[in-house]
Amino acid sequence: MSPELPADASAECRCVMLVDDEAMVRESTSQWLTMCGFHVETFSDGEKALAQLHEDWPGVLLSDVRMPGMDGMTLMREAQKVVPALPVILLTAHGDVDMAIGAMHEGAYDFIEKPYVPERLAETIQRACDKRRLTLENRRLQQDLASRSGLDAKLIGISPAIQRVREEILMLGQLDTNVIIYGETGTGKELVAQCLHEFSTRAAQPFVPINCGAIPENLIESELFGHEAGAFTGASKRRIGKFEYASGGTLFLDEIESMPQNLQIKLLRALQEGVIERLGSNQPITVDLRVVAAAKVDLREDEGFREDLFYRLCVSELHLAALRDRADDIPLLFAHYVSRAATDHQRSPRPLSDHDIDALQAYAWPGNVRELKNVAVRFALDHRVTAAELLSRGAPPLVTARINQRHLPLAVQVAEFEAQAIRRALQNHQGNIKAVMEELDLPRRTLNQKMQRYGLARESFIGSEQR
């Protein structure tokens, strides 16, 4: 049985397993850490501590190195077999420093020499707890994504806005009415239209999308209604239009606000009568379909859009929130696209740090989910950069907002500057840690900690050219 944890300790990942064979050390260290707000469980030997470890343990392991029976090094190895990502901090005497450095290479989070400064111990444990919390949070995100099915797996999110959209899709899917979807560029209007189709009685029939703004005006009528051979120059054979092809299913008209007025009249007639005629033909063709239209602007206020057509289309409406208005969904969506990109390119998924999440949620996302997907792919494939760096330097093609337009908290901006300075130094010196230490005037351990925090690996910069 694992020890009972206070709800707040579990939620905040402020739990410590303290292993030391000296009772006085256990008592004094436990008292100090408890005063610092940690929930401490003490053990006199490694075997007892191992018996309490489990995959979801929300904290860190703090152990003396030299103990009778199972020593600290062995305990670390065995503990990380049970919990691979568990942060382990080793307490060492002065003569054990070389051994402790070797332990760092084997996966120890840090080592602290005895006698230690209590404040430094608490600070190190807090950083390790933060790392453990991020590991658990990223695993929870992955499990949440993997467990989703049906509409939850298609429209990812936990915000009230996305939950409302899912509820409306399930309701409208059974009504078989025409629908207008409103939303900014990149909010996923076509995906929502596909969901309306897939959860409707027409799901077994075609879903046919057409972007009214992407087709030249002289061709859009032929695209919608089709044409006979010889109907116009270049029409060498009969072509079935989107209306006819979608019969029985759903026709999705994206950017419908860009449809020319003369074609709006023909669209209205086709919807009212359920009949079309191919260009160059007088033969009426009966069609039975549902029309889902999408627009970036309110068609009621668009003077170029026919009022009678609006009322024919607008039996029901769906409004999609901008990504900046559903910040709770951003980490989940980002993790989803990072995981998908990693799988597609046979890479290991990257975890999100606190710094990454702060930057992602503070960014305005002018391109909405489409832009987020673009940034997530870059983040998944380039392990040298943080999400904050990608957003600030405008690396992805769709990222157009500058960092000074994002109103980031001061702590996030400082962290971004620090990460960029370290990355630049690593590039300039092609991964030479000693040269980086001299340029930035940082001790080795501090530089290592900051590189770990920002996901910067020396190996990624060896042989890189100065930029």
C-alpha positions as CSV (number, residue, x, y, z in Angstrom):
1,M,0.0,0.0,0.0
2,S,1.3,3.5,-0.9
3,P,1.1,6.1,1.9
4,E,-2.0,8.3,2.0
5,L,-1.3,11.7,0.5
6,P,-2.9,15.0,1.3
7,A,-4.9,16.2,-1.7
8,D,-2.9,19.4,-2.0
9,A,0.5,17.6,-1.8
10,S,-0.5,15.1,-4.6
11,A,-1.9,17.9,-6.8
12,E,1.2,20.1,-6.4
13,C,3.8,17.3,-6.5
14,R,5.5,18.4,-3.3
15,C,6.1,14.9,-1.9
16,V,9.5,13.6,-0.8
17,M,10.7,10.1,0.1
18,L,13.7,10.6,2.4
19,V,16.0,7.6,2.8
20,D,18.8,7.7,5.4
21,D,20.0,5.1,7.9
22,E,20.7,7.8,10.6
23,A,17.6,8.6,12.6
24,M,18.8,12.0,13.7
25,V,19.4,13.0,10.0
26,R,16.0,11.7,9.0
27,E,14.3,13.7,11.8
28,S,16.1,17.0,11.3
29,T,15.8,16.9,7.5
30,S,12.1,15.9,7.7
31,Q,11.3,18.8,10.0
32,W,13.0,21.3,7.8
33,L,11.3,20.1,4.6
34,T,8.0,20.0,6.3
35,M,8.4,23.6,7.4
36,C,9.1,24.4,3.7
37,G,5.8,22.9,2.7
38,F,6.8,19.5,1.5
39,H,5.0,16.2,2.5
40,V,7.8,14.0,3.7
41,E,7.9,10.2,4.2
42,T,11.0,8.9,5.9
43,F,12.7,5.4,5.5
44,S,15.7,3.9,7.2
45,D,16.6,1.7,4.2
46,G,16.1,1.5,0.5
47,E,14.1,-1.6,0.4
48,K,11.3,0.0,2.5
49,A,11.2,3.0,0.2
50,L,11.1,0.9,-3.0
51,A,8.1,-0.9,-1.6
52,Q,6.2,2.4,-1.5
53,L,7.1,3.7,-4.9
54,H,4.7,3.5,-7.8
55,E,4.4,5.0,-11.3
56,D,2.2,7.9,-10.2
57,W,4.3,8.9,-7.2
58,P,3.9,12.7,-7.2
59,G,7.3,13.7,-5.8
60,V,11.0,13.0,-5.6
61,L,13.4,10.6,-3.9
62,L,16.1,12.0,-1.6
63,S,18.7,9.5,-0.4
64,D,22.0,9.2,1.3
65,V,24.7,7.5,-0.8
66,R,26.5,5.4,1.9
67,M,24.0,3.1,3.7
68,P,24.3,-0.5,4.9
69,G,22.6,-3.0,2.7
70,M,21.2,-1.1,-0.4
71,D,23.3,2.0,-0.9
72,G,22.0,5.2,-2.6
73,M,23.3,4.4,-6.1
74,T,21.7,1.0,-6.1
75,L,18.5,2.5,-4.7
76,M,18.5,5.1,-7.5
77,R,18.9,2.4,-10.2
78,E,16.1,0.2,-8.7
79,A,13.8,3.2,-8.2
80,Q,14.1,4.3,-11.8
81,K,13.2,0.8,-13.0
82,V,9.9,1.3,-11.2
83,V,9.5,4.9,-12.1
84,P,11.8,5.7,-15.1
85,A,11.4,9.5,-14.9
86,L,11.7,9.8,-11.1
87,P,14.0,12.7,-10.0
88,V,16.6,11.3,-7.5
89,I,18.7,13.6,-5.3
90,L,21.7,12.1,-3.6
91,L,23.2,13.4,-0.3
92,T,27.0,12.8,-0.3
93,A,29.9,13.2,1.9
94,H,32.8,15.3,0.5
95,G,34.8,12.2,-0.5
96,D,31.9,10.9,-2.6
97,V,31.7,13.8,-5.0
98,D,33.4,11.8,-7.9
99,M,30.9,9.0,-7.4
100,A,28.0,11.4,-7.3
101,I,29.1,13.0,-10.6
102,G,29.0,9.5,-12.0
103,A,25.5,9.1,-10.6
104,M,24.5,12.2,-12.5
105,H,25.5,10.5,-15.8
106,E,23.4,7.5,-14.7
107,G,20.3,9.7,-14.3
108,A,20.5,11.3,-10.8
109,Y,18.7,14.7,-10.8
110,D,21.4,16.3,-8.6
111,F,23.7,15.7,-5.6
112,I,24.2,17.8,-2.5
113,E,27.3,17.6,-0.3
114,K,27.1,17.2,3.5
115,P,26.8,19.2,5.6
116,Y,24.3,20.9,3.3
117,V,22.8,24.4,3.4
118,P,19.1,23.8,4.2
119,E,17.9,26.5,1.9
120,R,19.8,25.0,-1.0
121,L,18.4,21.6,-0.3
122,A,14.8,22.9,-0.3
123,E,15.4,24.8,-3.6
124,T,16.8,21.8,-5.3
125,I,13.9,19.6,-4.2
126,Q,11.5,22.2,-5.4
127,R,13.0,22.2,-8.9
128,A,13.0,18.4,-8.9
129,C,9.3,18.4,-7.8
130,D,8.5,20.9,-10.6
131,K,10.1,18.5,-13.1
132,R,8.2,15.5,-11.7
133,R,4.9,17.5,-11.9
134,L,5.6,18.3,-15.5
135,T,6.3,14.6,-16.3
136,L,3.1,13.6,-14.7
137,E,1.1,16.4,-16.4
138,N,2.5,15.4,-19.8
139,R,1.7,11.8,-19.2
140,R,-1.8,12.8,-18.1
141,L,-2.2,14.8,-21.3
142,Q,-1.1,11.8,-23.4
143,Q,-3.4,9.4,-21.5
144,D,-6.3,11.9,-21.9
145,L,-5.7,12.1,-25.7
146,A,-5.3,8.3,-26.0
147,S,-8.5,7.6,-24.1
148,R,-10.7,9.9,-26.2
149,S,-13.0,8.5,-28.7
150,G,-15.8,9.7,-31.0
151,L,-16.4,13.4,-31.1
152,D,-14.0,14.0,-28.1
153,A,-11.2,12.6,-30.2
154,K,-12.0,14.8,-33.2
155,L,-12.6,18.1,-31.4
156,I,-10.0,18.2,-28.6
157,G,-10.4,20.4,-25.6
158,I,-11.8,20.8,-22.1
159,S,-12.9,24.5,-22.2
160,P,-16.6,25.3,-21.9
161,A,-16.5,26.7,-25.5
162,I,-15.4,23.5,-27.1
163,Q,-17.7,21.4,-24.9
164,R,-20.6,23.6,-26.0
165,V,-19.7,23.0,-29.7
166,R,-19.6,19.3,-29.2
167,E,-23.1,19.3,-27.6
168,E,-24.5,21.4,-30.5
169,I,-22.9,19.2,-33.1
170,L,-24.6,16.1,-31.5
171,M,-27.9,17.9,-31.4
172,L,-27.7,19.4,-34.9
173,G,-26.4,16.2,-36.4
174,Q,-29.8,14.7,-36.0
175,L,-31.9,17.6,-37.3
176,D,-30.7,17.6,-40.9
177,T,-31.0,21.4,-41.2
178,N,-28.7,23.8,-43.1
179,V,-26.1,25.3,-40.8
180,I,-23.8,28.4,-40.9
181,I,-20.6,28.1,-39.0
182,Y,-18.9,31.3,-37.9
183,G,-15.3,31.6,-36.9
184,E,-11.9,33.2,-37.5
185,T,-9.4,31.8,-40.0
186,G,-7.9,28.6,-38.6
187,T,-10.5,27.9,-35.9
188,G,-11.5,24.6,-37.5
189,K,-14.7,25.3,-39.4
190,E,-14.2,22.5,-41.9
191,L,-13.4,20.0,-39.2
192,V,-16.6,21.0,-37.4
193,A,-18.5,20.7,-40.7
194,Q,-17.1,17.2,-41.1
195,C,-18.2,16.3,-37.6
196,L,-21.7,17.6,-38.3
197,H,-21.8,15.2,-41.3
198,E,-20.2,12.2,-39.5
199,F,-22.7,12.4,-36.6
200,S,-25.7,12.9,-38.8
201,T,-28.1,10.5,-40.6
202,R,-26.2,11.3,-43.8
203,A,-22.8,9.9,-42.5
204,A,-22.7,7.0,-45.0
205,Q,-23.0,9.5,-48.0
206,P,-20.4,11.9,-49.3
207,F,-19.0,14.9,-47.5
208,V,-18.1,17.4,-50.3
209,P,-16.1,20.6,-49.4
210,I,-15.7,23.6,-51.7
211,N,-13.9,26.8,-50.9
212,C,-15.9,29.6,-52.6
213,G,-13.0,32.0,-52.2
214,A,-10.4,29.8,-53.9
215,I,-12.2,29.3,-57.3
216,P,-12.2,31.9,-60.0
217,E,-15.6,33.5,-60.5
218,N,-15.9,32.3,-64.1
219,L,-15.5,28.6,-62.9
220,I,-17.5,28.5,-59.7
221,E,-20.8,27.9,-61.3
222,S,-19.4,24.9,-63.2
223,E,-17.8,23.6,-60.0
224,L,-21.1,23.7,-58.2
225,F,-23.5,22.6,-60.9
226,G,-21.3,20.8,-63.4
227,H,-21.4,21.2,-67.2
228,E,-22.0,19.3,-70.4
229,A,-19.4,18.7,-73.1
230,G,-19.0,21.9,-75.2
231,A,-20.8,24.1,-72.7
232,F,-17.8,26.6,-72.9
233,T,-14.3,26.7,-74.3
234,G,-12.3,23.9,-72.8
235,A,-15.3,21.8,-71.7
236,S,-14.3,18.7,-73.6
237,K,-16.5,16.3,-71.7
238,R,-19.3,16.2,-69.2
239,R,-18.4,17.0,-65.6
240,I,-20.5,16.3,-62.5
241,G,-20.7,19.3,-60.2
242,K,-20.4,19.4,-56.4
243,F,-24.1,19.7,-55.8
244,E,-24.8,16.5,-57.8
245,Y,-21.9,14.6,-56.3
246,A,-22.9,15.5,-52.8
247,S,-26.5,14.4,-53.3
248,G,-27.6,12.3,-50.3
249,G,-24.8,13.7,-48.2
250,T,-23.4,17.1,-47.1
251,L,-22.1,20.0,-49.2
252,F,-19.7,22.3,-47.3
253,L,-19.4,25.8,-48.7
254,D,-16.4,27.5,-47.1
255,E,-15.9,31.3,-47.3
256,I,-19.4,31.6,-48.6
257,E,-19.3,35.4,-48.1
258,S,-17.0,35.5,-51.2
259,M,-19.7,34.0,-53.5
260,P,-20.6,36.4,-56.3
261,Q,-24.2,37.8,-56.1
262,N,-25.3,36.4,-59.5
263,L,-24.4,32.9,-58.3
264,Q,-26.1,33.5,-55.0
265,I,-29.4,33.7,-56.9
266,K,-28.8,30.3,-58.6
267,L,-27.7,28.8,-55.2
268,L,-30.9,30.0,-53.6
269,R,-33.0,28.5,-56.4
270,A,-31.2,25.1,-56.1
271,L,-31.8,25.1,-52.3
272,Q,-35.4,26.1,-52.6
273,E,-36.4,23.6,-55.3
274,G,-33.8,20.8,-54.8
275,V,-33.1,20.9,-58.5
276,I,-30.1,21.9,-60.6
277,E,-29.1,22.1,-64.2
278,R,-25.6,21.5,-65.6
279,L,-24.2,24.3,-67.7
280,G,-25.1,23.7,-71.3
281,S,-28.1,21.5,-70.4
282,N,-31.8,22.1,-69.9
283,Q,-32.3,18.8,-68.1
284,P,-33.3,19.3,-64.4
285,I,-31.5,17.1,-61.9
286,T,-33.0,16.5,-58.5
287,V,-30.6,16.7,-55.6
288,D,-31.1,15.9,-51.9
289,L,-28.4,17.3,-49.7
290,R,-27.6,19.3,-46.6
291,V,-25.7,22.5,-46.9
292,V,-23.2,23.6,-44.2
293,A,-21.7,27.0,-44.9
294,A,-18.9,28.8,-43.2
295,A,-18.1,32.5,-42.9
296,K,-15.6,34.7,-41.1
297,V,-18.0,37.6,-40.9
298,D,-21.6,37.9,-39.8
299,L,-23.7,37.5,-43.0
300,R,-26.5,39.6,-41.6
301,E,-24.2,42.6,-41.8
302,D,-22.7,41.8,-45.2
303,E,-24.4,44.1,-47.7
304,G,-23.1,41.9,-50.5
305,F,-24.9,38.8,-49.3
306,R,-28.5,38.2,-50.2
307,E,-30.9,38.3,-47.3
308,D,-33.1,35.6,-48.7
309,L,-30.2,33.2,-49.2
310,F,-29.0,34.0,-45.7
311,Y,-32.3,32.9,-44.2
312,R,-32.4,29.7,-46.4
313,L,-28.9,28.8,-45.1
314,C,-29.3,30.0,-41.5
315,V,-31.7,27.5,-40.1
316,S,-29.1,26.9,-37.4
317,E,-25.8,28.6,-36.4
318,L,-22.5,27.5,-34.8
319,H,-20.0,30.0,-33.4
320,L,-16.4,28.8,-32.9
321,A,-14.3,30.6,-30.3
322,A,-10.9,31.9,-31.2
323,L,-8.0,29.9,-29.7
324,R,-7.0,32.8,-27.5
325,D,-10.4,32.6,-25.8
326,R,-10.0,29.0,-24.9
327,A,-6.6,29.0,-23.3
328,D,-7.3,25.9,-21.3
329,D,-7.3,23.8,-24.5
330,I,-3.9,25.0,-25.7
331,P,-1.7,22.6,-23.8
332,L,-3.9,19.6,-24.8
333,L,-4.0,20.6,-28.4
334,F,-0.3,21.3,-28.6
335,A,0.6,18.0,-27.0
336,H,-1.7,16.2,-29.5
337,Y,0.0,17.7,-32.5
338,V,3.5,17.2,-31.0
339,S,2.7,13.6,-30.4
340,R,1.3,13.1,-33.9
341,A,4.3,14.8,-35.5
342,A,6.7,12.7,-33.4
343,T,4.9,9.5,-34.5
344,D,4.9,10.6,-38.2
345,H,8.6,11.3,-38.1
346,Q,9.6,8.5,-35.7
347,R,10.7,10.8,-33.0
348,S,10.2,10.7,-29.2
349,P,7.5,13.1,-28.1
350,R,8.8,16.1,-26.3
351,P,7.4,17.1,-22.9
352,L,6.1,20.6,-22.3
353,S,7.8,22.7,-19.6
354,D,6.1,25.3,-17.4
355,H,7.9,27.9,-19.5
356,D,6.5,26.4,-22.7
357,I,3.0,26.3,-21.4
358,D,3.1,29.9,-20.1
359,A,4.3,31.1,-23.5
360,L,1.7,29.1,-25.4
361,Q,-1.1,30.4,-23.3
362,A,0.1,34.0,-23.4
363,Y,0.4,34.1,-27.2
364,A,-2.4,35.7,-29.2
365,W,-2.6,32.9,-31.9
366,P,-3.8,35.1,-34.8
367,G,-3.8,31.9,-37.0
368,N,-5.7,29.9,-34.3
369,V,-5.5,26.1,-34.3
370,R,-3.9,26.0,-37.8
371,E,-1.0,28.1,-36.5
372,L,-0.7,26.1,-33.3
373,K,-0.4,22.9,-35.3
374,N,2.4,24.5,-37.4
375,V,4.4,25.5,-34.2
376,A,3.8,22.1,-32.6
377,V,5.3,20.3,-35.6
378,R,8.4,22.6,-35.5
379,F,8.7,22.0,-31.7
380,A,8.4,18.2,-32.2
381,L,11.1,18.1,-34.8
382,D,13.7,20.5,-33.5
383,H,14.6,19.6,-29.9
384,R,17.1,22.5,-29.7
385,V,14.4,25.2,-29.4
386,T,11.6,25.9,-26.9
387,A,8.0,26.8,-27.8
388,A,8.6,30.3,-26.6
389,E,11.6,30.7,-28.9
390,L,9.5,29.5,-31.9
391,L,6.8,32.1,-31.1
392,S,9.2,35.0,-30.4
393,R,11.4,34.6,-33.5
394,G,8.6,33.9,-36.0
395,A,10.2,30.8,-37.3
396,P,7.0,29.0,-38.5
397,P,5.6,30.5,-41.7
398,L,2.2,31.2,-40.1
399,V,3.5,32.9,-37.0
400,T,3.2,36.6,-37.8
401,A,2.7,38.3,-34.4
402,R,5.8,39.7,-32.7
403,I,6.7,39.0,-29.2
404,N,6.1,42.6,-28.1
405,Q,2.5,42.2,-29.1
406,R,1.8,39.3,-26.8
407,H,1.9,41.1,-23.4
408,L,3.8,38.2,-21.8
409,P,4.4,38.1,-18.0
410,L,7.8,39.5,-17.1
411,A,9.0,36.1,-15.8
412,V,8.2,34.5,-19.2
413,Q,10.0,37.3,-21.1
414,V,13.1,37.0,-18.9
415,A,13.2,33.2,-19.3
416,E,12.8,33.6,-23.1
417,F,15.8,36.0,-23.2
418,E,17.9,33.7,-21.0
419,A,17.1,30.6,-23.2
420,Q,18.0,32.5,-26.3
421,A,21.2,33.8,-24.8
422,I,22.3,30.3,-23.9
423,R,21.3,28.8,-27.2
424,R,23.2,31.6,-29.1
425,A,26.3,30.9,-27.0
426,L,26.1,27.2,-27.6
427,Q,25.8,27.9,-31.4
428,N,28.7,30.4,-31.3
429,H,31.0,27.9,-29.6
430,Q,29.6,24.8,-31.3
431,G,28.7,23.1,-28.0
432,N,32.0,23.9,-26.2
433,I,30.7,24.1,-22.6
434,K,33.8,25.7,-21.2
435,A,33.7,28.5,-23.7
436,V,30.0,29.0,-23.0
437,M,30.7,29.1,-19.3
438,E,33.3,31.8,-19.9
439,E,31.1,33.9,-22.2
440,L,28.1,33.8,-19.9
441,D,30.1,33.9,-16.7
442,L,28.2,30.9,-15.3
443,P,29.4,28.0,-13.2
444,R,29.1,24.5,-14.7
445,R,26.3,23.3,-12.5
446,T,24.2,26.4,-13.1
447,L,24.7,26.2,-16.8
448,N,23.7,22.5,-16.8
449,Q,20.5,23.2,-14.8
450,K,19.5,26.0,-17.2
451,M,20.2,23.9,-20.3
452,Q,18.1,21.1,-18.8
453,R,15.3,23.6,-18.0
454,Y,15.2,24.9,-21.6
455,G,15.7,21.6,-23.3
456,L,19.1,22.5,-24.7
457,A,21.5,19.5,-25.3
458,R,25.2,20.1,-26.0
459,E,25.2,17.4,-28.7
460,S,22.7,19.4,-30.8
461,F,25.2,22.2,-31.3
462,I,28.5,20.3,-31.9
463,G,29.6,21.2,-35.4
464,S,26.9,23.9,-35.8
465,E,27.9,27.1,-37.6
466,Q,27.8,30.4,-36.0
467,R,24.7,32.4,-36.9
